Amino acid sequence: MIKNNKKKLILMLVTVLVAAIFTGCAAKKTTTTETKKTALDKIKAAGVITMGNSPDYPPFETIDDKGNIVGFDIDLANEIAKELGVKLEIKQMSFDTIITAVQSGQVDIGMSGFSVTDDRKAKVDMSTPYLIGGQVIVTTTDSGIKSAADLNGQKVAVGIGSTCEKAAQTIKGAKVVSLDDFNVGFVMLKSKSVKAVVADITVAKNYVAKDSTYVIVDKPLTYEETAAITKKGNTELMKAINDAISKLEKEGKIKEFKTKWKIQ
């Protein structure tokens, strides 16, 4: 009787041990499968790709009369989302916070007139460039400013955390005023609070076309390429974005958007 009880007890212990081993293996397998899901997999499963954007840089991104965020980057981002088979969700934020939002996973991508720089490439992955431009000086026709040299000791407005900020810092003696809202720089220029604004050539031409009191002076301060950004290591997502950009370029979509938004 005692022996039988011992045998039963041993059998029960073995059964429990085997069950525990299989349960552990199953859990490990599930965890491993979950870990293998890429950022692109998660985006497709959710059916949405989130994008950080600062709509203060027309014609790349701005807010229209109806309160909608519109612009070249927005049209392009929507087409990229379609190529991925998902919808685009725009999350409005200050330009200088977008990279951090991408790094932390708060948003999947960032598209907001991002120029390709070594500093940015160290923090995030950058797509194939979809635009080429540069930073120029915009002033008013009655400012007396004819070149970068004339801005020595003068205030120059720029967007905070942008490449126009870095370009302005190369102007000898210029007092750089960094702003959260880039549009405010042109308001300040109009009111004579600053002597100039440094902006991407397309943005500058957009303002000049709308207001004849603005003028572009001197040669471009920089040559730049514009790209989308993703969190480092999201290789599948970046490949999908690059493939989409390449396809849209070949199909003439990017050229169509450039014409629509009057971008060279």
N, C-alpha and C positions, 0 to 999 in steps of 0.2 A: 504493500500500500504506500509506504513512504517513498519507495523507489519510483513508483508511478507518478506520485506527486512531484518528485524532483524532475522527472522527465518532462512532465507537463509544464513545470515552471521554466525549465531550460528552453523548451520549444517556444513558449510565449516570449521569452527574452530575445531569442533569435529572430522571431517574427517581427517584434517591435524594432529591433536593430536594422533588419533588412528594409522595413517600411521607412525608417528614418533616412537610410542611405538613399533610397529611391526618391523620397520627397526632396532631399537636399539636392540631388542631381537634377530633378525637375525644376526646382527653383533657380539653380545655377544656369540651367539651359534657358529659362525664361528671361533671366537677367541679362545673359549674354546676347540673346536675340534682341532685347530692348536696347542694349548698348549699341548694337550694330546699326540702328536706325540713324540715317544721316539727317542733316538739317533739311535737305531737299525732300527726303521721305516724309518728314514731319510737316513740311509746308504743303505737300501734295495731299497728305492725309487730312489736314485741316481745311484745305481748299482755299487758303488765303496766304498771301505773302505780305508782310508788314514792312513799310518803308518810312524811314525817318526823313523829314523834309522841312526846310525853313523857307516858307513862301514870301520872301522879301527880296527877290532877285530877278525881276522881270527882264527878258521874256522866258527865262528858264523855269521860274516858279513865282506865282503871285496869286493874290486873292481877287476874284472878279467881283462885279457889282452884286452878284447873288450870294456871295460868301463862299463860292467854290474855289478850291485850289486848282489852278490851271497853269499851263506853260509847256515848254518843250520837254523838260524832264518828266513831267506828268504824263504826257502823251506817250513818250518812249517807255516809261515804266509800265503803263497799262498794256502796251503791246508785248513787253517782255513777260508780264504776268500771263497773258493769253497764250504765249508760246509754252509756258510751263503748265498750262491747264488749270490756273487758279485765278482768283480775284485779287486785285490790289487794294490794300488798306493803308491809307496815308496817316501817319502820326506826326502832327505838327510839333516842332520843337525848335529851340534856338540852334543856329548853325553849329556853334562851338560845342554842343552837347551830343551831336549825332554820332560821332565816332565812338564815344563812350557808350551810347545806347546800343550800337552795333556790337561792340566788344562784350557787353554784358548780356546780350541776347534779348534786350528789350524790344528791338526791331530786327528783322531778318536782313535787311539791306539799307543802304543810305544812298539817295540820289538827290543832290542839291547843288549842282554846279561844282562838284569836287574836282579840283585840279590834281593831277598826279604829282606827288612829291616823295622824296626819299623818307621824310619824316612820317608821312601818312602810311607809306608802304611798310614801315616798321611796326605799325600799330594794327593795320587791317589789310586784307587782300583787296586789290584794285583790279577792275575789269579791263578788257580791251578798251582803249580810248574811243569814244564815239563822237568827240568834237575836238577841234584844235582852235586855240585862241591865244589871248595874252592880256596883260593888265595895262591900262592906259590912264592918263591924267585927264580928268574932266573939270573944267572951270567955267566961269561965265565970260561972256564977250567983253565985259567992262572991267574984268578983274586985273588986267595988266600982266597976267601970267602968260608967258610965251613958251616956257620950257621948265623942266624939272629944277633947273638951277634957280629959277625965280621963286621957288617955294622954300628957300632957306629961311628959317625963322617963322614960317607960316603954318597954320593949322590945316591938316589934311584928313578928311573923314574916310573911314574904311569899315568893313564888316569885321567884327571880332572873330579871331581864330581862322580867318580866311587867307588865301594867298595874296589878295590885294593888300592885306595888312602887312605881309612880309615885303611885298613890292614897295609899298610906301616907306617902309623902314630903310630902304636903300637910297632914298632921296636925302641928300646931304642937308642937315639942319632942319628938316621938316618935323613939325610937332604932330604926331599921329594921334588922331582921335578915334578910338575903337568903339563901335556901336553894336548893340544886340540886334537892332533893326536897321538893315542896310539902307532902306528907303529914307530914313531920317537924315542920312548924310546929304541927300539932294535937297531936302528941306532946309538944312543948315547952310548949304551952298547958296541957295536962293535968298536966304535972309542975311547973307554975308557973315555968318558965324564961323565959317571956314572958307579958305581960299580955293580948295579943290577937293575932289573926290577921286579916289583910285578905284577903278572898276574893270571888270572883264570887258573887252572891246565890244562884244555883242550887247551887253547891258548898257554900256556907254552910248552906243549908237541908238539904242532904243529910247533913251532919255533925250538925246539930241534931236531925234526925229519928232518927238512930241513937244519939245520946247526949244525954240530958236535962241533962247538966252544962254543955253549950254553949248559948250564947244570942246572938242578934243584937241589937246595940244601935244606937241613933241611926238617922238616915236614911242612905240610900246616899251614898257619897262621890262616885260618878260614875255616868254613864249611858253604856252601851257597846253596840256592835253586834259580833257575832262573824262571822268570815268565813274562807274558805280562802285560801291564798297560793300564788302561782307566781312564777317568775323573770320579771323585767321584760321585756316584748317578746314573750312567748309568748301572743300575742293569740288565736290559734286555740284553744289549750288553755283559756284563760280563758273564751272564749265557750262552749265545750263544757261547762265546769263550770257556768257561769251558766245555760245552757239546761237542764242536768240539775237544778239547784237549783229553777228555776222550775217544771219539770215535776213534781218530787217534792212541791213545795209545793201545786200544784193537785190532785195525786192524793191528798193527805192523808197522804203518807208521813212528812213531817217532823213533822206533828201526832202521828202514831202513835208515832214515836220519842220525842217529848217526853213523851207519856203514859207510855210504857214506862220512861223514865229519870227520871220525876217532875220534869220541867223546866217552868217556867211559860211 
